[in-house]
Amino acid sequence: MSEAINIGSVDDIDEGEAKVIPAAEAGTEDDIAVFHAEDGNFYALNDECTHETASLADGWIEGTEVECPVHSAKFCLKSGEAMCMPATIAARTHKVEVVDGDVLLYPNVPVAEQA
């Protein structure tokens, strides 16, 4: 398992918003977006839409899905699954935990769909 990155307090990302962790900081090839979903949980996906170059962090969060701001493709924040066209390829997930009020990101550690 990769080492966790403390990306800040749970209060640093408002519900319905996202924070981008640059690839250089995450030690990954792509930037990672950490989302604070409407269910109160935190999820992380590669920040780039799999259909076309666009930041998913700039999209709209509804429930546990994020909608790409370019062509309205939707992705499940829990699994990364592409939920509708034009996207057909899932977004890569990364493990996120909340420990003592801090949001910890585990880059390159995929997550199984959470209940």
N, CA, C and O atoms as CSV, one atom per row, in Angstrom:
chain,resi,resn,atom,element,x,y,z
A,1,MET,N,N,0.841,-1.177,0.000
A,1,MET,CA,C,0.000,0.000,0.000
A,1,MET,C,C,0.887,1.241,0.000
A,1,MET,O,O,1.918,1.282,0.672
A,2,SER,N,N,0.473,2.250,-0.761
A,2,SER,CA,C,1.249,3.486,-0.795
A,2,SER,C,C,1.035,4.260,0.501
A,2,SER,O,O,0.088,4.016,1.248
A,3,GLU,N,N,1.920,5.171,0.736
A,3,GLU,CA,C,1.843,5.993,1.932
A,3,GLU,C,C,0.746,7.039,1.782
A,3,GLU,O,O,0.561,7.601,0.702
A,4,ALA,N,N,0.030,7.295,2.853
A,4,ALA,CA,C,-1.065,8.262,2.831
A,4,ALA,C,C,-0.533,9.691,2.751
A,4,ALA,O,O,0.519,10.017,3.301
A,5,ILE,N,N,-1.291,10.531,2.049
A,5,ILE,CA,C,-1.020,11.967,1.992
A,5,ILE,C,C,-2.145,12.652,2.755
A,5,ILE,O,O,-3.318,12.479,2.424
A,6,ASN,N,N,-1.793,13.425,3.767
A,6,ASN,CA,C,-2.799,14.201,4.501
A,6,ASN,C,C,-3.108,15.438,3.670
A,6,ASN,O,O,-2.259,16.314,3.504
A,7,ILE,N,N,-4.338,15.503,3.146
A,7,ILE,CA,C,-4.680,16.639,2.285
A,7,ILE,C,C,-5.439,17.727,3.031
A,7,ILE,O,O,-5.885,18.702,2.425
A,8,GLY,N,N,-5.588,17.567,4.340
A,8,GLY,CA,C,-6.206,18.611,5.147
A,8,GLY,C,C,-7.381,18.098,5.957
A,8,GLY,O,O,-7.677,16.904,5.988
A,9,SER,N,N,-8.026,19.022,6.597
A,9,SER,CA,C,-9.171,18.737,7.450
A,9,SER,C,C,-10.418,18.469,6.616
A,9,SER,O,O,-10.528,18.924,5.477
A,10,VAL,N,N,-11.353,17.725,7.196
A,10,VAL,CA,C,-12.635,17.497,6.508
A,10,VAL,C,C,-13.338,18.822,6.229
A,10,VAL,O,O,-14.129,18.922,5.291
A,11,ASP,N,N,-13.054,19.834,7.038
A,11,ASP,CA,C,-13.678,21.151,6.854
A,11,ASP,C,C,-13.076,21.941,5.699
A,11,ASP,O,O,-13.615,22.978,5.314
A,12,ASP,N,N,-11.960,21.463,5.141
A,12,ASP,CA,C,-11.302,22.170,4.044
A,12,ASP,C,C,-11.997,21.963,2.700
A,12,ASP,O,O,-11.786,22.739,1.767
A,13,ILE,N,N,-12.828,20.916,2.595
A,13,ILE,CA,C,-13.554,20.646,1.351
A,13,ILE,C,C,-15.039,20.643,1.684
A,13,ILE,O,O,-15.529,19.718,2.332
A,14,ASP,N,N,-15.751,21.663,1.248
A,14,ASP,CA,C,-17.182,21.747,1.511
A,14,ASP,C,C,-17.914,20.612,0.817
A,14,ASP,O,O,-17.477,20.132,-0.229
A,15,GLU,N,N,-19.026,20.184,1.397
A,15,GLU,CA,C,-19.849,19.165,0.754
A,15,GLU,C,C,-20.279,19.671,-0.615
A,15,GLU,O,O,-20.702,20.818,-0.761
A,16,GLY,N,N,-20.165,18.795,-1.627
A,16,GLY,CA,C,-20.501,19.173,-2.994
A,16,GLY,C,C,-19.345,19.820,-3.746
A,16,GLY,O,O,-19.526,20.308,-4.861
A,17,GLU,N,N,-18.159,19.826,-3.144
A,17,GLU,CA,C,-16.977,20.428,-3.757
A,17,GLU,C,C,-15.857,19.395,-3.873
A,17,GLU,O,O,-15.963,18.281,-3.360
A,18,ALA,N,N,-14.786,19.787,-4.555
A,18,ALA,CA,C,-13.633,18.901,-4.736
A,18,ALA,C,C,-12.342,19.696,-4.576
A,18,ALA,O,O,-12.319,20.916,-4.732
A,19,LYS,N,N,-11.284,18.981,-4.265
A,19,LYS,CA,C,-9.945,19.555,-4.153
A,19,LYS,C,C,-9.024,18.763,-5.057
A,19,LYS,O,O,-9.039,17.532,-5.035
A,20,VAL,N,N,-8.218,19.457,-5.856
A,20,VAL,CA,C,-7.291,18.793,-6.768
A,20,VAL,C,C,-5.930,18.661,-6.094
A,20,VAL,O,O,-5.369,19.627,-5.576
A,21,ILE,N,N,-5.422,17.439,-6.119
A,21,ILE,CA,C,-4.071,17.164,-5.627
A,21,ILE,C,C,-3.197,16.991,-6.861
A,21,ILE,O,O,-3.386,16.040,-7.619
A,22,PRO,N,N,-2.234,17.904,-7.076
A,22,PRO,CA,C,-1.391,17.816,-8.272
A,22,PRO,C,C,-0.618,16.495,-8.337
A,22,PRO,O,O,-0.233,15.933,-7.311
A,23,ALA,N,N,-0.404,16.023,-9.542
A,23,ALA,CA,C,0.304,14.756,-9.757
A,23,ALA,C,C,1.662,14.749,-9.065
A,23,ALA,O,O,2.063,13.733,-8.496
A,24,ALA,N,N,2.363,15.857,-9.110
A,24,ALA,CA,C,3.693,15.924,-8.495
A,24,ALA,C,C,3.614,15.694,-6.987
A,24,ALA,O,O,4.503,15.075,-6.404
A,25,GLU,N,N,2.563,16.187,-6.365
A,25,GLU,CA,C,2.377,16.004,-4.922
A,25,GLU,C,C,1.908,14.581,-4.604
A,25,GLU,O,O,2.307,13.995,-3.598
A,26,ALA,N,N,1.052,14.037,-5.480
A,26,ALA,CA,C,0.493,12.702,-5.257
A,26,ALA,C,C,1.460,11.595,-5.656
A,26,ALA,O,O,1.307,10.455,-5.219
A,27,GLY,N,N,2.452,11.917,-6.479
A,27,GLY,CA,C,3.367,10.902,-6.977
A,27,GLY,C,C,2.719,10.011,-8.022
A,27,GLY,O,O,3.052,8.833,-8.148
A,28,THR,N,N,1.785,10.593,-8.771
A,28,THR,CA,C,1.046,9.856,-9.798
A,28,THR,C,C,1.254,10.510,-11.155
A,28,THR,O,O,1.817,11.600,-11.251
A,29,GLU,N,N,0.794,9.832,-12.207
A,29,GLU,CA,C,0.893,10.399,-13.552
A,29,GLU,C,C,-0.132,11.505,-13.778
A,29,GLU,O,O,0.103,12.427,-14.559
A,30,ASP,N,N,-1.267,11.408,-13.093
A,30,ASP,CA,C,-2.362,12.361,-13.282
A,30,ASP,C,C,-2.716,13.040,-11.973
A,30,ASP,O,O,-2.483,12.498,-10.893
A,31,ASP,N,N,-3.285,14.239,-12.085
A,31,ASP,CA,C,-3.828,14.905,-10.910
A,31,ASP,C,C,-4.959,14.052,-10.353
A,31,ASP,O,O,-5.594,13.297,-11.089
A,32,ILE,N,N,-5.210,14.173,-9.051
A,32,ILE,CA,C,-6.292,13.442,-8.398
A,32,ILE,C,C,-7.264,14.458,-7.813
A,32,ILE,O,O,-6.850,15.429,-7.179
A,33,ALA,N,N,-8.565,14.231,-8.028
A,33,ALA,CA,C,-9.604,15.067,-7.431
A,33,ALA,C,C,-10.193,14.312,-6.248
A,33,ALA,O,O,-10.599,13.157,-6.375
A,34,VAL,N,N,-10.234,14.977,-5.100
A,34,VAL,CA,C,-10.868,14.409,-3.912
A,34,VAL,C,C,-12.188,15.136,-3.733
A,34,VAL,O,O,-12.225,16.357,-3.580
A,35,PHE,N,N,-13.276,14.370,-3.755
A,35,PHE,CA,C,-14.628,14.912,-3.717
A,35,PHE,C,C,-15.258,14.696,-2.344
A,35,PHE,O,O,-15.085,13.644,-1.730
A,36,HIS,N,N,-15.994,15.712,-1.867
A,36,HIS,CA,C,-16.808,15.577,-0.659
A,36,HIS,C,C,-18.244,15.454,-1.159
A,36,HIS,O,O,-18.898,16.451,-1.466
A,37,ALA,N,N,-18.717,14.223,-1.235
A,37,ALA,CA,C,-20.014,13.931,-1.839
A,37,ALA,C,C,-21.168,14.316,-0.918
A,37,ALA,O,O,-20.989,14.563,0.275
A,38,GLU,N,N,-22.346,14.356,-1.510
A,38,GLU,CA,C,-23.550,14.718,-0.771
A,38,GLU,C,C,-23.922,13.685,0.291
A,38,GLU,O,O,-24.741,13.968,1.166
A,39,ASP,N,N,-23.324,12.481,0.223
A,39,ASP,CA,C,-23.578,11.488,1.268
A,39,ASP,C,C,-22.665,11.699,2.473
A,39,ASP,O,O,-22.702,10.927,3.430
A,40,GLY,N,N,-21.839,12.758,2.418
A,40,GLY,CA,C,-20.939,13.088,3.517
A,40,GLY,C,C,-19.589,12.411,3.447
A,40,GLY,O,O,-18.693,12.740,4.224
A,41,ASN,N,N,-19.424,11.470,2.529
A,41,ASN,CA,C,-18.159,10.745,2.390
A,41,ASN,C,C,-17.228,11.426,1.395
A,41,ASN,O,O,-17.638,12.283,0.612
A,42,PHE,N,N,-15.962,11.018,1.451
A,42,PHE,CA,C,-14.938,11.526,0.552
A,42,PHE,C,C,-14.526,10.422,-0.412
A,42,PHE,O,O,-14.367,9.266,-0.018
A,43,TYR,N,N,-14.354,10.789,-1.682
A,43,TYR,CA,C,-13.968,9.853,-2.731
A,43,TYR,C,C,-12.893,10.517,-3.583
A,43,TYR,O,O,-12.817,11.745,-3.640
A,44,ALA,N,N,-12.061,9.716,-4.245
A,44,ALA,CA,C,-11.009,10.269,-5.098
A,44,ALA,C,C,-10.978,9.550,-6.435
A,44,ALA,O,O,-11.026,8.322,-6.503
A,45,LEU,N,N,-10.898,10.342,-7.496
A,45,LEU,CA,C,-10.777,9.848,-8.868
A,45,LEU,C,C,-9.655,10.608,-9.549
A,45,LEU,O,O,-9.323,11.722,-9.144
A,46,ASN,N,N,-9.065,10.013,-10.588
A,46,ASN,CA,C,-8.188,10.813,-11.442
A,46,ASN,C,C,-9.006,12.006,-11.888
A,46,ASN,O,O,-10.195,11.871,-12.175
A,47,ASP,N,N,-8.390,13.164,-11.948
A,47,ASP,CA,C,-9.127,14.394,-12.198
A,47,ASP,C,C,-9.572,14.556,-13.647
A,47,ASP,O,O,-10.426,15.398,-13.924
A,48,GLU,N,N,-9.034,13.793,-14.563
A,48,GLU,CA,C,-9.357,13.997,-15.975
A,48,GLU,C,C,-10.478,13.073,-16.440
A,48,GLU,O,O,-10.439,11.865,-16.210
A,49,CYS,N,N,-11.470,13.656,-17.091
A,49,CYS,CA,C,-12.552,12.882,-17.692
A,49,CYS,C,C,-11.960,11.889,-18.681
A,49,CYS,O,O,-11.013,12.216,-19.395
A,50,THR,N,N,-12.509,10.676,-18.730
A,50,THR,CA,C,-11.978,9.662,-19.630
A,50,THR,C,C,-12.480,9.839,-21.066
A,50,THR,O,O,-12.004,9.154,-21.971
A,51,HIS,N,N,-13.419,10.735,-21.284
A,51,HIS,CA,C,-13.935,10.983,-22.632
A,51,HIS,C,C,-13.132,12.060,-23.341
A,51,HIS,O,O,-12.745,11.897,-24.498
A,52,GLU,N,N,-12.887,13.153,-22.645
A,52,GLU,CA,C,-12.180,14.288,-23.243
A,52,GLU,C,C,-11.482,15.058,-22.134
A,52,GLU,O,O,-11.923,15.028,-20.985
A,53,THR,N,N,-10.417,15.734,-22.461
A,53,THR,CA,C,-9.653,16.449,-21.450
A,53,THR,C,C,-10.509,17.517,-20.779
A,53,THR,O,O,-10.856,18.533,-21.381
A,54,ALA,N,N,-10.838,17.258,-19.520
A,54,ALA,CA,C,-11.598,18.194,-18.694
A,54,ALA,C,C,-11.398,17.791,-17.242
A,54,ALA,O,O,-11.270,16.607,-16.933
A,55,SER,N,N,-11.371,18.762,-16.365
A,55,SER,CA,C,-11.202,18.501,-14.941
A,55,SER,C,C,-12.532,18.085,-14.321
A,55,SER,O,O,-13.505,18.839,-14.349
A,56,LEU,N,N,-12.564,16.878,-13.763
A,56,LEU,CA,C,-13.781,16.439,-13.082
A,56,LEU,C,C,-14.050,17.267,-11.836
A,56,LEU,O,O,-15.201,17.410,-11.423
A,57,ALA,N,N,-12.998,17.814,-11.233
A,57,ALA,CA,C,-13.187,18.670,-10.058
A,57,ALA,C,C,-13.987,19.916,-10.402
A,57,ALA,O,O,-14.600,20.519,-9.521
A,58,ASP,N,N,-13.988,20.312,-11.673
A,58,ASP,CA,C,-14.777,21.465,-12.118
A,58,ASP,C,C,-16.215,21.087,-12.440
A,58,ASP,O,O,-17.019,21.943,-12.808
A,59,GLY,N,N,-16.537,19.807,-12.303
A,59,GLY,CA,C,-17.877,19.322,-12.623
A,59,GLY,C,C,-18.848,19.533,-11.476
A,59,GLY,O,O,-18.556,20.220,-10.497
A,60,TRP,N,N,-20.017,18.918,-11.630
A,60,TRP,CA,C,-21.100,19.064,-10.663
A,60,TRP,C,C,-21.310,17.749,-9.945
A,60,TRP,O,O,-21.418,16.695,-10.570
A,61,ILE,N,N,-21.366,17.821,-8.620
A,61,ILE,CA,C,-21.583,16.635,-7.802
A,61,ILE,C,C,-23.057,16.560,-7.448
A,61,ILE,O,O,-23.648,17.513,-6.940
A,62,GLU,N,N,-23.631,15.400,-7.730
A,62,GLU,CA,C,-25.013,15.141,-7.333
A,62,GLU,C,C,-25.056,13.761,-6.718
A,62,GLU,O,O,-24.763,12.766,-7.381
A,63,GLY,N,N,-25.423,13.700,-5.449
A,63,GLY,CA,C,-25.402,12.418,-4.741
A,63,GLY,C,C,-23.986,11.906,-4.674
A,63,GLY,O,O,-23.114,12.543,-4.083
A,64,THR,N,N,-23.752,10.745,-5.284
A,64,THR,CA,C,-22.397,10.169,-5.320
A,64,THR,C,C,-21.918,10.042,-6.766
A,64,THR,O,O,-21.199,9.106,-7.115
A,65,GLU,N,N,-22.326,10.995,-7.593
A,65,GLU,CA,C,-21.863,11.062,-8.984
A,65,GLU,C,C,-21.299,12.447,-9.255
A,65,GLU,O,O,-21.685,13.433,-8.628
A,66,VAL,N,N,-20.369,12.494,-10.211
A,66,VAL,CA,C,-19.851,13.772,-10.681
A,66,VAL,C,C,-20.107,13.844,-12.183
A,66,VAL,O,O,-19.917,12.871,-12.913
A,67,GLU,N,N,-20.544,15.023,-12.624
A,67,GLU,CA,C,-20.823,15.261,-14.038
A,67,GLU,C,C,-19.714,16.106,-14.631
A,67,GLU,O,O,-19.405,17.183,-14.121
A,68,CYS,N,N,-19.115,15.621,-15.707
A,68,CYS,CA,C,-18.057,16.346,-16.396
A,68,CYS,C,C,-18.604,17.672,-16.921
A,68,CYS,O,O,-19.714,17.709,-17.454
A,69,PRO,N,N,-17.845,18.761,-16.779
A,69,PRO,CA,C,-18.327,20.062,-17.232
A,69,PRO,C,C,-18.305,20.261,-18.747
A,69,PRO,O,O,-18.831,21.262,-19.233
A,70,VAL,N,N,-17.710,19.335,-19.510
A,70,VAL,CA,C,-17.608,19.527,-20.960
A,70,VAL,C,C,-18.779,18.904,-21.705
A,70,VAL,O,O,-19.516,19.615,-22.389
A,71,HIS,N,N,-18.970,17.590,-21.589
A,71,HIS,CA,C,-20.026,16.923,-22.356
A,71,HIS,C,C,-21.007,16.162,-21.476
A,71,HIS,O,O,-21.745,15.312,-21.973
A,72,SER,N,N,-21.030,16.450,-20.180
A,72,SER,CA,C,-22.021,15.901,-19.246
A,72,SER,C,C,-21.910,14.400,-18.988
A,72,SER,O,O,-22.874,13.788,-18.529
A,73,ALA,N,N,-20.763,13.798,-19.272
A,73,ALA,CA,C,-20.561,12.409,-18.867
A,73,ALA,C,C,-20.608,12.360,-17.343
A,73,ALA,O,O,-20.148,13.287,-16.677
A,74,LYS,N,N,-21.154,11.296,-16.797
A,74,LYS,CA,C,-21.233,11.160,-15.347
A,74,LYS,C,C,-20.426,9.948,-14.897
A,74,LYS,O,O,-20.366,8.927,-15.581
A,75,PHE,N,N,-19.808,10.091,-13.725
A,75,PHE,CA,C,-18.998,9.032,-13.134
A,75,PHE,C,C,-19.446,8.791,-11.701
A,75,PHE,O,O,-19.735,9.730,-10.959
A,76,CYS,N,N,-19.501,7.508,-11.322
A,76,CYS,CA,C,-19.789,7.133,-9.950
A,76,CYS,C,C,-18.554,7.433,-9.105
A,76,CYS,O,O,-17.458,6.967,-9.415
A,77,LEU,N,N,-18.731,8.207,-8.041
A,77,LEU,CA,C,-17.599,8.531,-7.180
A,77,LEU,C,C,-17.128,7.321,-6.386
A,77,LEU,O,O,-15.964,7.260,-5.990
A,78,LYS,N,N,-18.011,6.362,-6.149
A,78,LYS,CA,C,-17.659,5.174,-5.369
A,78,LYS,C,C,-16.789,4.204,-6.161
A,78,LYS,O,O,-15.840,3.632,-5.626
A,79,SER,N,N,-17.117,4.024,-7.435
A,79,SER,CA,C,-16.438,2.988,-8.233
A,79,SER,C,C,-15.660,3.524,-9.425
A,79,SER,O,O,-14.847,2.805,-10.005
A,80,GLY,N,N,-15.900,4.785,-9.801
A,80,GLY,CA,C,-15.275,5.355,-10.985
A,80,GLY,C,C,-16.011,5.021,-12.265
A,80,GLY,O,O,-15.659,5.529,-13.330
A,81,GLU,N,N,-17.031,4.173,-12.181
A,81,GLU,CA,C,-17.773,3.711,-13.363
A,81,GLU,C,C,-18.347,4.881,-14.160
A,81,GLU,O,O,-18.906,5.822,-13.598
A,82,ALA,N,N,-18.196,4.799,-15.489
A,82,ALA,CA,C,-18.829,5.766,-16.385
A,82,ALA,C,C,-20.319,5.446,-16.399
A,82,ALA,O,O,-20.712,4.329,-16.737
A,83,MET,N,N,-21.148,6.420,-16.035
A,83,MET,CA,C,-22.576,6.181,-15.858
A,83,MET,C,C,-23.404,6.471,-17.114
A,83,MET,O,O,-24.522,5.975,-17.254
A,84,CYS,N,N,-22.853,7.272,-18.020
A,84,CYS,CA,C,-23.602,7.592,-19.233
A,84,CYS,C,C,-22.643,8.070,-20.320
A,84,CYS,O,O,-21.495,8.426,-20.055
A,85,MET,N,N,-23.145,8.065,-21.531
A,85,MET,CA,C,-22.383,8.546,-22.678
A,85,MET,C,C,-22.150,10.042,-22.516
A,85,MET,O,O,-22.960,10.702,-21.866
A,86,PRO,N,N,-21.112,10.593,-23.058
A,86,PRO,CA,C,-20.226,9.981,-24.019
A,86,PRO,C,C,-19.082,9.171,-23.402
A,86,PRO,O,O,-18.333,8.529,-24.139
A,87,ALA,N,N,-18.925,9.180,-22.089
A,87,ALA,CA,C,-17.839,8.405,-21.473
A,87,ALA,C,C,-18.197,6.924,-21.452
A,87,ALA,O,O,-19.331,6.556,-21.145
A,88,THR,N,N,-17.233,6.086,-21.778
A,88,THR,CA,C,-17.424,4.637,-21.747
A,88,THR,C,C,-16.357,3.943,-20.904
A,88,THR,O,O,-16.452,2.743,-20.648
A,89,ILE,N,N,-15.351,4.686,-20.475
A,89,ILE,CA,C,-14.235,4.138,-19.705
A,89,ILE,C,C,-14.310,4.693,-18.285
A,89,ILE,O,O,-14.499,5.894,-18.093
A,90,ALA,N,N,-14.164,3.829,-17.308
A,90,ALA,CA,C,-14.213,4.241,-15.908
A,90,ALA,C,C,-13.036,5.151,-15.561
A,90,ALA,O,O,-11.961,5.056,-16.153
A,91,ALA,N,N,-13.263,6.025,-14.600
A,91,ALA,CA,C,-12.191,6.856,-14.049
A,91,ALA,C,C,-11.478,6.041,-12.962
A,91,ALA,O,O,-12.104,5.248,-12.258
A,92,ARG,N,N,-10.195,6.241,-12.840
A,92,ARG,CA,C,-9.403,5.512,-11.846
A,92,ARG,C,C,-9.716,6.032,-10.447
A,92,ARG,O,O,-9.750,7.240,-10.215
A,93,THR,N,N,-9.945,5.099,-9.514
A,93,THR,CA,C,-10.223,5.462,-8.130
A,93,THR,C,C,-8.956,5.412,-7.287
A,93,THR,O,O,-7.977,4.757,-7.645
A,94,HIS,N,N,-8.996,6.113,-6.165
A,94,HIS,CA,C,-7.910,6.107,-5.186
A,94,HIS,C,C,-8.543,6.057,-3.801
A,94,HIS,O,O,-9.565,6.699,-3.556
A,95,LYS,N,N,-7.946,5.310,-2.917
A,95,LYS,CA,C,-8.476,5.145,-1.561
A,95,LYS,C,C,-8.405,6.455,-0.778
A,95,LYS,O,O,-7.424,7.195,-0.855
A,96,VAL,N,N,-9.475,6.719,-0.020
A,96,VAL,CA,C,-9.531,7.889,0.859
A,96,VAL,C,C,-10.051,7.426,2.217
A,96,VAL,O,O,-10.983,6.626,2.296
A,97,GLU,N,N,-9.446,7.930,3.267
A,97,GLU,CA,C,-9.916,7.662,4.627
A,97,GLU,C,C,-9.995,8.974,5.386
A,97,GLU,O,O,-9.262,9.921,5.101
A,98,VAL,N,N,-10.900,9.014,6.361
A,98,VAL,CA,C,-10.951,10.136,7.292
A,98,VAL,C,C,-10.506,9.601,8.646
A,98,VAL,O,O,-11.108,8.676,9.193
A,99,VAL,N,N,-9.441,10.198,9.178
A,99,VAL,CA,C,-8.887,9.783,10.467
A,99,VAL,C,C,-8.717,11.019,11.337
A,99,VAL,O,O,-7.999,11.952,10.977
A,100,ASP,N,N,-9.379,11.017,12.473
A,100,ASP,CA,C,-9.286,12.136,13.425
A,100,ASP,C,C,-9.544,13.485,12.759
A,100,ASP,O,O,-8.878,14.472,13.071
A,101,GLY,N,N,-10.510,13.527,11.844
A,101,GLY,CA,C,-10.884,14.782,11.200
A,101,GLY,C,C,-10.020,15.185,10.030
A,101,GLY,O,O,-10.244,16.237,9.430
A,102,ASP,N,N,-9.027,14.364,9.688
A,102,ASP,CA,C,-8.165,14.643,8.540
A,102,ASP,C,C,-8.515,13.711,7.388
A,102,ASP,O,O,-8.876,12.553,7.598
A,103,VAL,N,N,-8.403,14.231,6.164
A,103,VAL,CA,C,-8.658,13.447,4.959
A,103,VAL,C,C,-7.320,12.906,4.465
A,103,VAL,O,O,-6.403,13.665,4.153
A,104,LEU,N,N,-7.229,11.578,4.401
A,104,LEU,CA,C,-6.007,10.918,3.954
A,104,LEU,C,C,-6.240,10.281,2.599
A,104,LEU,O,O,-7.187,9.516,2.418
A,105,LEU,N,N,-5.376,10.597,1.650
A,105,LEU,CA,C,-5.438,10.067,0.297
A,105,LEU,C,C,-4.328,9.047,0.115
A,105,LEU,O,O,-3.178,9.293,0.479
A,106,TYR,N,N,-4.683,7.889,-0.457
A,106,TYR,CA,C,-3.722,6.843,-0.771
A,106,TYR,C,C,-3.621,6.747,-2.294
A,106,TYR,O,O,-4.349,5.969,-2.912
A,107,PRO,N,N,-2.730,7.528,-2.903
A,107,PRO,CA,C,-2.607,7.504,-4.366
A,107,PRO,C,C,-2.256,6.110,-4.878
A,107,PRO,O,O,-1.469,5.384,-4.270
A,108,ASN,N,N,-2.854,5.762,-6.000
A,108,ASN,CA,C,-2.620,4.485,-6.677
A,108,ASN,C,C,-3.117,3.269,-5.911
A,108,ASN,O,O,-2.799,2.139,-6.282
A,109,VAL,N,N,-3.896,3.476,-4.844
A,109,VAL,CA,C,-4.538,2.361,-4.151
A,109,VAL,C,C,-6.004,2.403,-4.547
A,109,VAL,O,O,-6.763,3.219,-4.024
A,110,PRO,N,N,-6.417,1.524,-5.476
A,110,PRO,CA,C,-7.801,1.540,-5.919
A,110,PRO,C,C,-8.737,1.063,-4.819
A,110,PRO,O,O,-8.322,0.352,-3.904
A,111,VAL,N,N,-9.985,1.453,-4.912
A,111,VAL,CA,C,-10.973,1.023,-3.935
A,111,VAL,C,C,-12.047,0.192,-4.609
A,111,VAL,O,O,-12.419,0.431,-5.758
A,112,ALA,N,N,-12.535,-0.787,-3.868
A,112,ALA,CA,C,-13.720,-1.507,-4.340
A,112,ALA,C,C,-14.904,-0.603,-4.034
A,112,ALA,O,O,-14.814,0.270,-3.172
A,113,GLU,N,N,-15.999,-0.806,-4.729
A,113,GLU,CA,C,-17.170,0.035,-4.485
A,113,GLU,C,C,-17.550,-0.060,-3.021
A,113,GLU,O,O,-17.663,-1.150,-2.459
A,114,GLN,N,N,-17.742,1.090,-2.420
A,114,GLN,CA,C,-18.072,1.160,-0.992
A,114,GLN,C,C,-19.585,1.135,-0.820
A,114,GLN,O,O,-20.334,1.658,-1.645
A,115,ALA,N,N,-20.004,0.524,0.255
A,115,ALA,CA,C,-21.451,0.431,0.519
A,115,ALA,C,C,-21.990,1.759,1.004
A,115,ALA,O,O,-23.185,1.878,1.277
